[in-house]
Structure formats: structure tokens, C-alpha cells
Amino acid sequence: MKDRKWLIALAVLMISALALAACRPAAPATPSPEEMALQVAGTQAARATQASVSTLVARVTELSVPTAIPQPTATPMVCPTCPPPPTAVPAAAGPTSAPAAPPAAPGAATGGQVWASDGKCYFQIEYMGDVNIPPDTVMKPSQEFEKIWRVKNTGTCTWDSADVYGVDLVLSGGDKMGAHGVADVRGPVAPGDVVEVAVDLVAPAEEGTYTAYWVLTGPNNTRFGYGDNNQFALAVRISVVK
């Protein structure tokens, strides 16, 4: 009887041990070298696939952004029948230098009016500027040149080539510079007309600065410059440099 009880107790212990063993998690099996190689290869393949997918997504995103297309640059076309553009005319300059006052003229009146000797009209000009040889133009010794001024007849006398209202350009002071002292003014020049008056000159042989003053002169030595009181003469100033 005792042996039977002992056997039953032993059987219960064995069953309990088996039951406890069944409840424990099974220990992970150690993979073989072949299985480990397969796992590593699978991991590498997955990473490569993921990198390829990322690259593909980035490329698709890049291609989806529109690229600006450079536009062609317009090439100017030459118009063979068009006239050339007009040449700019330089603005009239101010007095060419410290002007000299011409000698007092017979019958001179205020406002720059100088009456003719017969009293029928008066001489008056407006200085419009230097056409060439601006002040302090550099010249070579003994260089020949022509000085040109532009003036407007603002008087009431028509300048003509006759003795009545004929007008000359006369040296009134300064350096002669090879001039004869008198230069003709071509007429007729009606009131309101703009005309160019000129004189032929020669630069002195020595270096230095030279200035000459010229005034318009009517019959009977009726000289007139410009300005409110005829205080300005037409001037030319050059610098002679060897």
C-alpha cells in the first residue's frame, strides 16, 4: 500500500514538472551558418531596394519641377532704308573769355541799341555761341586757323554789302594774331536772322595764352558788341604750346 502511494506521488511530481516545462518559452534556436548568410543577404537586398526607391523618388520629384527654358536674345536688325540719326548740335557756350567793352559808338542808346548814323534804324546783336575754337584751345606755334562765332541780328537794320548798313568785323583790342584787323561780314542779314561771322588768324610763334576781341562795326565806325550796354565783344582765347 505504501509503495502504491509513493508511486502516485512520484507520478504527480513528474506530471507537474512536465507541465512547468511546457509553460516556459522555448529558447531560440541558434541559426546555422547557412541561415545567417541568408539573413545577411536579405538585409543587404532590402537596404539596396530601399536606396533605389529613395533615388527613384528623388529623380521623379526633380523631373516634376518645370525647368525654365532660356529665351533667344533679339538681334537688332539694320534698316537699310532708314536715314541716319541726326547729329547732336552742341549748346551755345557763354562768353568765351573776360569780354572787353567796345569803344563808345555815336548815338549809342541803352539796352544794347546803337543807332545808325542816319538815325533810321539801330544795330544790335545777340551772342549765340562759339562755332569752333572754344576758349583755351591748344594751338601749335604759327598754326593758322579760322575763328567762327554765331550771332543773331536783334536790331532793326538789315546788314548789307552797301555803304548804307554794311557791317564788318573789326579788331578792338588784345592780340592781333596775324589778322589784318578787319573781316567782311557777308550780307544781307535781316533783323531776326542768325549768321556766322569769321576771321582768319595765326597763332603766335611763342608759347603762351593769347586773347583777341572783335566787334561788329557799321558805317561811320558805328561799333556794337552785345550785352545790355554793348559791354561785351566777340573774343577768342588760345594757348600756344610747342
ChimeraX commands (.cxc) that place a marker at each C-alpha (Angstrom):
marker #1 position 0.00,0.00,0.00 radius 0.5
marker #1 position 2.81,2.36,0.89 radius 0.5
marker #1 position 4.59,1.54,-2.35 radius 0.5
marker #1 position 1.48,2.44,-4.26 radius 0.5
marker #1 position 1.23,5.85,-2.59 radius 0.5
marker #1 position 4.84,6.50,-3.30 radius 0.5
marker #1 position 4.37,5.70,-6.97 radius 0.5
marker #1 position 1.35,8.01,-7.16 radius 0.5
marker #1 position 3.31,10.88,-5.57 radius 0.5
marker #1 position 6.18,10.32,-7.94 radius 0.5
marker #1 position 3.81,10.36,-10.88 radius 0.5
marker #1 position 2.25,13.65,-9.68 radius 0.5
marker #1 position 5.69,15.26,-9.38 radius 0.5
marker #1 position 6.65,14.14,-12.85 radius 0.5
marker #1 position 3.41,15.46,-14.33 radius 0.5
marker #1 position 3.92,18.79,-12.57 radius 0.5
marker #1 position 7.47,19.04,-13.88 radius 0.5
marker #1 position 6.27,18.32,-17.39 radius 0.5
marker #1 position 3.54,20.92,-17.05 radius 0.5
marker #1 position 6.03,23.59,-15.87 radius 0.5
marker #1 position 8.37,22.74,-18.70 radius 0.5
marker #1 position 5.56,23.15,-21.22 radius 0.5
marker #1 position 4.70,26.65,-19.89 radius 0.5
marker #1 position 8.29,28.03,-20.30 radius 0.5
marker #1 position 9.09,29.70,-23.67 radius 0.5
marker #1 position 11.25,27.69,-25.86 radius 0.5
marker #1 position 14.82,29.02,-26.22 radius 0.5
marker #1 position 15.57,30.43,-29.66 radius 0.5
marker #1 position 17.37,28.04,-31.80 radius 0.5
marker #1 position 20.85,29.07,-32.83 radius 0.5
marker #1 position 20.84,29.61,-36.64 radius 0.5
marker #1 position 23.23,27.72,-38.73 radius 0.5
marker #1 position 25.94,29.48,-40.80 radius 0.5
marker #1 position 23.82,28.99,-43.94 radius 0.5
marker #1 position 20.78,30.61,-42.26 radius 0.5
marker #1 position 22.90,33.55,-41.04 radius 0.5
marker #1 position 24.27,34.08,-44.56 radius 0.5
marker #1 position 20.73,34.10,-45.93 radius 0.5
marker #1 position 19.61,36.64,-43.31 radius 0.5
marker #1 position 22.56,38.96,-44.06 radius 0.5
marker #1 position 21.92,38.72,-47.80 radius 0.5
marker #1 position 18.24,39.52,-47.26 radius 0.5
marker #1 position 19.05,42.55,-45.12 radius 0.5
marker #1 position 21.50,43.88,-47.72 radius 0.5
marker #1 position 18.98,43.33,-50.52 radius 0.5
marker #1 position 16.32,45.19,-48.54 radius 0.5
marker #1 position 18.66,48.13,-47.92 radius 0.5
marker #1 position 19.63,48.26,-51.61 radius 0.5
marker #1 position 15.97,48.20,-52.62 radius 0.5
marker #1 position 15.18,51.00,-50.17 radius 0.5
marker #1 position 18.08,53.15,-51.54 radius 0.5
marker #1 position 16.92,52.53,-55.12 radius 0.5
marker #1 position 13.37,53.53,-54.23 radius 0.5
marker #1 position 14.61,56.73,-52.49 radius 0.5
marker #1 position 16.74,57.63,-55.52 radius 0.5
marker #1 position 13.83,56.98,-57.86 radius 0.5
marker #1 position 11.50,59.14,-55.77 radius 0.5
marker #1 position 14.04,61.99,-55.72 radius 0.5
marker #1 position 14.52,61.75,-59.51 radius 0.5
marker #1 position 10.77,61.76,-60.13 radius 0.5
marker #1 position 10.42,64.80,-57.86 radius 0.5
marker #1 position 13.22,66.59,-59.74 radius 0.5
marker #1 position 11.65,65.84,-63.11 radius 0.5
marker #1 position 8.28,67.05,-61.92 radius 0.5
marker #1 position 9.66,70.59,-61.32 radius 0.5
marker #1 position 9.44,72.61,-64.58 radius 0.5
marker #1 position 12.78,73.90,-65.91 radius 0.5
marker #1 position 12.95,77.47,-67.23 radius 0.5
marker #1 position 13.73,77.48,-70.95 radius 0.5
marker #1 position 16.08,80.33,-71.93 radius 0.5
marker #1 position 14.53,82.65,-74.49 radius 0.5
marker #1 position 16.51,83.69,-77.59 radius 0.5
marker #1 position 18.13,87.12,-77.48 radius 0.5
marker #1 position 16.71,89.53,-80.01 radius 0.5
marker #1 position 19.22,90.52,-82.68 radius 0.5
marker #1 position 18.94,94.15,-83.78 radius 0.5
marker #1 position 18.09,94.49,-87.42 radius 0.5
marker #1 position 19.76,97.11,-89.56 radius 0.5
marker #1 position 17.32,99.21,-91.53 radius 0.5
marker #1 position 18.97,99.74,-94.93 radius 0.5
marker #1 position 16.44,102.37,-95.99 radius 0.5
marker #1 position 16.27,104.38,-92.77 radius 0.5
marker #1 position 18.02,107.76,-92.69 radius 0.5
marker #1 position 20.95,108.15,-90.27 radius 0.5
marker #1 position 20.15,109.65,-86.84 radius 0.5
marker #1 position 20.54,113.40,-86.59 radius 0.5
marker #1 position 23.83,114.72,-85.25 radius 0.5
marker #1 position 23.51,116.49,-81.91 radius 0.5
marker #1 position 24.18,120.20,-82.11 radius 0.5
marker #1 position 26.27,121.46,-79.16 radius 0.5
marker #1 position 24.58,124.03,-76.99 radius 0.5
marker #1 position 25.71,127.60,-77.32 radius 0.5
marker #1 position 28.52,128.47,-74.94 radius 0.5
marker #1 position 28.71,131.55,-72.77 radius 0.5
marker #1 position 31.13,134.40,-73.30 radius 0.5
marker #1 position 34.44,132.98,-74.48 radius 0.5
marker #1 position 36.53,134.95,-72.02 radius 0.5
marker #1 position 36.64,138.11,-69.97 radius 0.5
marker #1 position 34.97,140.30,-72.63 radius 0.5
marker #1 position 36.19,143.74,-73.50 radius 0.5
marker #1 position 33.93,146.76,-73.82 radius 0.5
marker #1 position 33.94,148.19,-77.35 radius 0.5
marker #1 position 34.64,151.91,-77.79 radius 0.5
marker #1 position 31.67,154.21,-77.32 radius 0.5
marker #1 position 29.64,154.42,-80.54 radius 0.5
marker #1 position 27.92,157.53,-81.90 radius 0.5
marker #1 position 24.25,157.60,-80.93 radius 0.5
marker #1 position 24.57,154.62,-78.55 radius 0.5
marker #1 position 21.42,154.05,-76.55 radius 0.5
marker #1 position 20.55,151.91,-73.55 radius 0.5
marker #1 position 19.52,148.28,-73.96 radius 0.5
marker #1 position 22.38,147.50,-76.33 radius 0.5
marker #1 position 20.97,149.54,-79.20 radius 0.5
marker #1 position 23.43,151.50,-81.35 radius 0.5
marker #1 position 21.71,153.77,-83.83 radius 0.5
marker #1 position 22.93,154.05,-87.37 radius 0.5
marker #1 position 24.40,157.36,-88.46 radius 0.5
marker #1 position 21.23,158.27,-90.38 radius 0.5
marker #1 position 19.05,157.54,-87.33 radius 0.5
marker #1 position 16.65,155.35,-89.32 radius 0.5
marker #1 position 17.46,152.03,-87.59 radius 0.5
marker #1 position 19.71,150.64,-84.90 radius 0.5
marker #1 position 22.30,147.87,-84.70 radius 0.5
marker #1 position 22.09,145.19,-82.04 radius 0.5
marker #1 position 23.18,141.55,-81.75 radius 0.5
marker #1 position 22.64,138.54,-79.52 radius 0.5
marker #1 position 25.63,136.28,-78.96 radius 0.5
marker #1 position 24.64,132.67,-79.81 radius 0.5
marker #1 position 27.95,130.94,-79.05 radius 0.5
marker #1 position 31.27,129.76,-80.45 radius 0.5
marker #1 position 31.03,127.61,-83.55 radius 0.5
marker #1 position 34.62,126.41,-83.13 radius 0.5
marker #1 position 37.84,127.08,-81.19 radius 0.5
marker #1 position 36.43,127.17,-77.64 radius 0.5
marker #1 position 38.38,129.14,-75.01 radius 0.5
marker #1 position 41.89,127.86,-74.23 radius 0.5
marker #1 position 42.10,125.70,-77.32 radius 0.5
marker #1 position 45.69,124.43,-77.66 radius 0.5
marker #1 position 47.49,125.54,-80.81 radius 0.5
marker #1 position 50.94,124.90,-82.26 radius 0.5
marker #1 position 53.22,127.90,-82.83 radius 0.5
marker #1 position 52.35,129.76,-86.05 radius 0.5
marker #1 position 49.34,127.49,-86.65 radius 0.5
marker #1 position 46.74,129.00,-88.99 radius 0.5
marker #1 position 43.07,128.73,-88.02 radius 0.5
marker #1 position 39.68,130.29,-88.62 radius 0.5
marker #1 position 37.64,131.52,-85.66 radius 0.5
marker #1 position 33.85,131.48,-86.11 radius 0.5
marker #1 position 31.13,132.95,-83.88 radius 0.5
marker #1 position 27.35,132.70,-84.24 radius 0.5
marker #1 position 25.28,135.86,-83.67 radius 0.5
marker #1 position 21.70,136.94,-84.19 radius 0.5
marker #1 position 20.68,140.29,-85.67 radius 0.5
marker #1 position 18.33,141.66,-83.00 radius 0.5
marker #1 position 18.44,145.21,-84.35 radius 0.5
marker #1 position 16.29,146.88,-86.98 radius 0.5
marker #1 position 18.98,147.50,-89.61 radius 0.5
marker #1 position 19.47,144.95,-92.39 radius 0.5
marker #1 position 23.17,144.32,-92.81 radius 0.5
marker #1 position 24.09,144.55,-96.47 radius 0.5
marker #1 position 27.20,144.92,-98.56 radius 0.5
marker #1 position 26.40,148.52,-99.46 radius 0.5
marker #1 position 27.80,151.53,-97.68 radius 0.5
marker #1 position 24.45,152.28,-96.03 radius 0.5
marker #1 position 24.28,149.48,-93.47 radius 0.5
marker #1 position 27.26,147.33,-94.37 radius 0.5
marker #1 position 28.85,145.57,-91.38 radius 0.5
marker #1 position 32.45,144.43,-90.83 radius 0.5
marker #1 position 34.19,142.53,-88.05 radius 0.5
marker #1 position 36.88,144.78,-86.51 radius 0.5
marker #1 position 39.65,144.02,-84.02 radius 0.5
marker #1 position 39.04,146.19,-80.96 radius 0.5
marker #1 position 41.78,145.00,-78.60 radius 0.5
marker #1 position 44.04,142.23,-77.42 radius 0.5
marker #1 position 46.43,140.18,-79.52 radius 0.5
marker #1 position 46.24,140.66,-83.26 radius 0.5
marker #1 position 47.34,137.05,-84.03 radius 0.5
marker #1 position 48.24,137.76,-87.62 radius 0.5
marker #1 position 44.89,139.27,-88.58 radius 0.5
marker #1 position 44.51,142.31,-90.82 radius 0.5
marker #1 position 42.22,143.87,-88.24 radius 0.5
marker #1 position 39.10,143.85,-90.42 radius 0.5
marker #1 position 36.99,141.00,-91.81 radius 0.5
marker #1 position 33.94,141.29,-94.03 radius 0.5
marker #1 position 30.52,140.07,-92.87 radius 0.5
marker #1 position 28.52,138.67,-95.74 radius 0.5
marker #1 position 25.04,140.11,-96.15 radius 0.5
marker #1 position 22.25,140.62,-96.36 radius 0.5
marker #1 position 21.39,139.78,-92.76 radius 0.5
marker #1 position 17.84,140.83,-91.97 radius 0.5
marker #1 position 16.55,141.52,-88.45 radius 0.5
marker #1 position 15.99,138.18,-86.72 radius 0.5
marker #1 position 18.48,136.29,-88.89 radius 0.5
marker #1 position 21.22,134.16,-87.33 radius 0.5
marker #1 position 24.58,134.35,-89.08 radius 0.5
marker #1 position 28.11,133.07,-88.60 radius 0.5
marker #1 position 30.91,135.63,-88.63 radius 0.5
marker #1 position 34.52,134.56,-89.03 radius 0.5
marker #1 position 38.09,135.81,-89.12 radius 0.5
marker #1 position 41.32,134.15,-90.29 radius 0.5
marker #1 position 44.05,134.13,-87.62 radius 0.5
marker #1 position 47.56,132.77,-87.00 radius 0.5
marker #1 position 48.79,131.58,-83.62 radius 0.5
marker #1 position 51.84,133.46,-82.28 radius 0.5
marker #1 position 55.24,131.78,-82.57 radius 0.5
marker #1 position 55.93,131.88,-78.83 radius 0.5
marker #1 position 54.25,129.77,-76.15 radius 0.5
marker #1 position 51.63,131.45,-74.00 radius 0.5
marker #1 position 47.95,132.43,-73.75 radius 0.5
marker #1 position 46.64,134.94,-76.26 radius 0.5
marker #1 position 43.28,136.73,-76.43 radius 0.5
marker #1 position 41.73,138.97,-79.08 radius 0.5
marker #1 position 38.50,141.00,-79.01 radius 0.5
marker #1 position 36.39,141.70,-82.09 radius 0.5
marker #1 position 33.28,143.86,-82.55 radius 0.5
marker #1 position 30.84,144.36,-85.40 radius 0.5
marker #1 position 31.07,147.77,-86.99 radius 0.5
marker #1 position 28.66,149.63,-89.23 radius 0.5
marker #1 position 29.20,152.73,-91.41 radius 0.5
marker #1 position 30.94,155.73,-89.84 radius 0.5
marker #1 position 32.67,153.48,-87.31 radius 0.5
marker #1 position 29.39,152.56,-85.57 radius 0.5
marker #1 position 30.66,149.72,-83.40 radius 0.5
marker #1 position 28.37,147.39,-81.47 radius 0.5
marker #1 position 29.03,144.41,-79.25 radius 0.5
marker #1 position 26.45,142.55,-77.18 radius 0.5
marker #1 position 25.01,142.81,-73.70 radius 0.5
marker #1 position 22.67,145.34,-72.12 radius 0.5
marker #1 position 25.20,148.13,-72.58 radius 0.5
marker #1 position 27.24,146.74,-75.50 radius 0.5
marker #1 position 29.87,145.84,-72.94 radius 0.5
marker #1 position 30.89,142.52,-74.48 radius 0.5
marker #1 position 32.98,141.86,-77.57 radius 0.5
marker #1 position 33.39,138.61,-79.51 radius 0.5
marker #1 position 36.52,137.03,-78.07 radius 0.5
marker #1 position 38.98,134.27,-78.94 radius 0.5
marker #1 position 41.50,132.85,-76.47 radius 0.5
marker #1 position 44.11,130.20,-77.33 radius 0.5
marker #1 position 47.05,128.52,-75.64 radius 0.5
marker #1 position 50.17,128.09,-77.74 radius 0.5
marker #1 position 52.24,125.02,-76.81 radius 0.5
marker #1 position 55.28,123.75,-78.68 radius 0.5
marker link #1:1,2 radius 0.2
marker link #1:2,3 radius 0.2
marker link #1:3,4 radius 0.2
marker link #1:4,5 radius 0.2
marker link #1:5,6 radius 0.2
marker link #1:6,7 radius 0.2
marker link #1:7,8 radius 0.2
marker link #1:8,9 radius 0.2
marker link #1:9,10 radius 0.2
marker link #1:10,11 radius 0.2
marker link #1:11,12 radius 0.2
marker link #1:12,13 radius 0.2
marker link #1:13,14 radius 0.2
marker link #1:14,15 radius 0.2
marker link #1:15,16 radius 0.2
marker link #1:16,17 radius 0.2
marker link #1:17,18 radius 0.2
marker link #1:18,19 radius 0.2
marker link #1:19,20 radius 0.2
marker link #1:20,21 radius 0.2
marker link #1:21,22 radius 0.2
marker link #1:22,23 radius 0.2
marker link #1:23,24 radius 0.2
marker link #1:24,25 radius 0.2
marker link #1:25,26 radius 0.2
marker link #1:26,27 radius 0.2
marker link #1:27,28 radius 0.2
marker link #1:28,29 radius 0.2
marker link #1:29,30 radius 0.2
marker link #1:30,31 radius 0.2
marker link #1:31,32 radius 0.2
marker link #1:32,33 radius 0.2
marker link #1:33,34 radius 0.2
marker link #1:34,35 radius 0.2
marker link #1:35,36 radius 0.2
marker link #1:36,37 radius 0.2
marker link #1:37,38 radius 0.2
marker link #1:38,39 radius 0.2
marker link #1:39,40 radius 0.2
marker link #1:40,41 radius 0.2
marker link #1:41,42 radius 0.2
marker link #1:42,43 radius 0.2
marker link #1:43,44 radius 0.2
marker link #1:44,45 radius 0.2
marker link #1:45,46 radius 0.2
marker link #1:46,47 radius 0.2
marker link #1:47,48 radius 0.2
marker link #1:48,49 radius 0.2
marker link #1:49,50 radius 0.2
marker link #1:50,51 radius 0.2
marker link #1:51,52 radius 0.2
marker link #1:52,53 radius 0.2
marker link #1:53,54 radius 0.2
marker link #1:54,55 radius 0.2
marker link #1:55,56 radius 0.2
marker link #1:56,57 radius 0.2
marker link #1:57,58 radius 0.2
marker link #1:58,59 radius 0.2
marker link #1:59,60 radius 0.2
marker link #1:60,61 radius 0.2
marker link #1:61,62 radius 0.2
marker link #1:62,63 radius 0.2
marker link #1:63,64 radius 0.2
marker link #1:64,65 radius 0.2
marker link #1:65,66 radius 0.2
marker link #1:66,67 radius 0.2
marker link #1:67,68 radius 0.2
marker link #1:68,69 radius 0.2
marker link #1:69,70 radius 0.2
marker link #1:70,71 radius 0.2
marker link #1:71,72 radius 0.2
marker link #1:72,73 radius 0.2
marker link #1:73,74 radius 0.2
marker link #1:74,75 radius 0.2
marker link #1:75,76 radius 0.2
marker link #1:76,77 radius 0.2
marker link #1:77,78 radius 0.2
marker link #1:78,79 radius 0.2
marker link #1:79,80 radius 0.2
marker link #1:80,81 radius 0.2
marker link #1:81,82 radius 0.2
marker link #1:82,83 radius 0.2
marker link #1:83,84 radius 0.2
marker link #1:84,85 radius 0.2
marker link #1:85,86 radius 0.2
marker link #1:86,87 radius 0.2
marker link #1:87,88 radius 0.2
marker link #1:88,89 radius 0.2
marker link #1:89,90 radius 0.2
marker link #1:90,91 radius 0.2
marker link #1:91,92 radius 0.2
marker link #1:92,93 radius 0.2
marker link #1:93,94 radius 0.2
marker link #1:94,95 radius 0.2
marker link #1:95,96 radius 0.2
marker link #1:96,97 radius 0.2
marker link #1:97,98 radius 0.2
marker link #1:98,99 radius 0.2
marker link #1:99,100 radius 0.2
marker link #1:100,101 radius 0.2
marker link #1:101,102 radius 0.2
marker link #1:102,103 radius 0.2
marker link #1:103,104 radius 0.2
marker link #1:104,105 radius 0.2
marker link #1:105,106 radius 0.2
marker link #1:106,107 radius 0.2
marker link #1:107,108 radius 0.2
marker link #1:108,109 radius 0.2
marker link #1:109,110 radius 0.2
marker link #1:110,111 radius 0.2
marker link #1:111,112 radius 0.2
marker link #1:112,113 radius 0.2
marker link #1:113,114 radius 0.2
marker link #1:114,115 radius 0.2
marker link #1:115,116 radius 0.2
marker link #1:116,117 radius 0.2
marker link #1:117,118 radius 0.2
marker link #1:118,119 radius 0.2
marker link #1:119,120 radius 0.2
marker link #1:120,121 radius 0.2
marker link #1:121,122 radius 0.2
marker link #1:122,123 radius 0.2
marker link #1:123,124 radius 0.2
marker link #1:124,125 radius 0.2
marker link #1:125,126 radius 0.2
marker link #1:126,127 radius 0.2
marker link #1:127,128 radius 0.2
marker link #1:128,129 radius 0.2
marker link #1:129,130 radius 0.2
marker link #1:130,131 radius 0.2
marker link #1:131,132 radius 0.2
marker link #1:132,133 radius 0.2
marker link #1:133,134 radius 0.2
marker link #1:134,135 radius 0.2
marker link #1:135,136 radius 0.2
marker link #1:136,137 radius 0.2
marker link #1:137,138 radius 0.2
marker link #1:138,139 radius 0.2
marker link #1:139,140 radius 0.2
marker link #1:140,141 radius 0.2
marker link #1:141,142 radius 0.2
marker link #1:142,143 radius 0.2
marker link #1:143,144 radius 0.2
marker link #1:144,145 radius 0.2
marker link #1:145,146 radius 0.2
marker link #1:146,147 radius 0.2
marker link #1:147,148 radius 0.2
marker link #1:148,149 radius 0.2
marker link #1:149,150 radius 0.2
marker link #1:150,151 radius 0.2
marker link #1:151,152 radius 0.2
marker link #1:152,153 radius 0.2
marker link #1:153,154 radius 0.2
marker link #1:154,155 radius 0.2
marker link #1:155,156 radius 0.2
marker link #1:156,157 radius 0.2
marker link #1:157,158 radius 0.2
marker link #1:158,159 radius 0.2
marker link #1:159,160 radius 0.2
marker link #1:160,161 radius 0.2
marker link #1:161,162 radius 0.2
marker link #1:162,163 radius 0.2
marker link #1:163,164 radius 0.2
marker link #1:164,165 radius 0.2
marker link #1:165,166 radius 0.2
marker link #1:166,167 radius 0.2
marker link #1:167,168 radius 0.2
marker link #1:168,169 radius 0.2
marker link #1:169,170 radius 0.2
marker link #1:170,171 radius 0.2
marker link #1:171,172 radius 0.2
marker link #1:172,173 radius 0.2
marker link #1:173,174 radius 0.2
marker link #1:174,175 radius 0.2
marker link #1:175,176 radius 0.2
marker link #1:176,177 radius 0.2
marker link #1:177,178 radius 0.2
marker link #1:178,179 radius 0.2
marker link #1:179,180 radius 0.2
marker link #1:180,181 radius 0.2
marker link #1:181,182 radius 0.2
marker link #1:182,183 radius 0.2
marker link #1:183,184 radius 0.2
marker link #1:184,185 radius 0.2
marker link #1:185,186 radius 0.2
marker link #1:186,187 radius 0.2
marker link #1:187,188 radius 0.2
marker link #1:188,189 radius 0.2
marker link #1:189,190 radius 0.2
marker link #1:190,191 radius 0.2
marker link #1:191,192 radius 0.2
marker link #1:192,193 radius 0.2
marker link #1:193,194 radius 0.2
marker link #1:194,195 radius 0.2
marker link #1:195,196 radius 0.2
marker link #1:196,197 radius 0.2
marker link #1:197,198 radius 0.2
marker link #1:198,199 radius 0.2
marker link #1:199,200 radius 0.2
marker link #1:200,201 radius 0.2
marker link #1:201,202 radius 0.2
marker link #1:202,203 radius 0.2
marker link #1:203,204 radius 0.2
marker link #1:204,205 radius 0.2
marker link #1:205,206 radius 0.2
marker link #1:206,207 radius 0.2
marker link #1:207,208 radius 0.2
marker link #1:208,209 radius 0.2
marker link #1:209,210 radius 0.2
marker link #1:210,211 radius 0.2
marker link #1:211,212 radius 0.2
marker link #1:212,213 radius 0.2
marker link #1:213,214 radius 0.2
marker link #1:214,215 radius 0.2
marker link #1:215,216 radius 0.2
marker link #1:216,217 radius 0.2
marker link #1:217,218 radius 0.2
marker link #1:218,219 radius 0.2
marker link #1:219,220 radius 0.2
marker link #1:220,221 radius 0.2
marker link #1:221,222 radius 0.2
marker link #1:222,223 radius 0.2
marker link #1:223,224 radius 0.2
marker link #1:224,225 radius 0.2
marker link #1:225,226 radius 0.2
marker link #1:226,227 radius 0.2
marker link #1:227,228 radius 0.2
marker link #1:228,229 radius 0.2
marker link #1:229,230 radius 0.2
marker link #1:230,231 radius 0.2
marker link #1:231,232 radius 0.2
marker link #1:232,233 radius 0.2
marker link #1:233,234 radius 0.2
marker link #1:234,235 radius 0.2
marker link #1:235,236 radius 0.2
marker link #1:236,237 radius 0.2
marker link #1:237,238 radius 0.2
marker link #1:238,239 radius 0.2
marker link #1:239,240 radius 0.2
marker link #1:240,241 radius 0.2
marker link #1:241,242 radius 0.2
view
